[in-house]
Amino acid sequence: MSQFEIGPRLQAFLLDHVHALALFFFHYNFVRQHKSLNKLTPAMAAGVADKLWSLEDIAEKIEADRTAPGKRGPYKKRVAA
């Protein structure tokens, strides 16, 4: 095992952590109104977004982008050892 390979549990943990960070950054930039920006979000101040997003909008966007699981193939029969 190479020193750069990680186990499946650590890989799943890191993937969950990356997803949580993505949600945090999206909330910070598109949902949260900042006092220093005169009640605008950073995305609205930069001209990236024209509306104030809500958490429901984020959830709908995630559900819309979710792909349906594909059909599973046939199981392989085990060969007796």
C-alpha positions, 0 to 999 in steps of 0.5 A: 500500500502506497503512502498516498492511498487512503482507506475507503472509510477515510475517503468517504469521510473526506467526500462528506467533508467536501460536500459540507464545505460546498454547502457552507460556501454556497450558503455564505455567498448566495443566501446570507445577507451581509451588513457590510454589503447593504443587505446584499449577498456577495454573489449579488454584489459581484453580479453573479446572482440577481436574486436572494436564494433560500435553503429550499432553492438549494435543496430543489437544485440538489434534487434536480441534479441528482441522477437516477441509479442505473440498472444493475447487471446480473450477479456473477456466480461464485466458482467453488475453490 
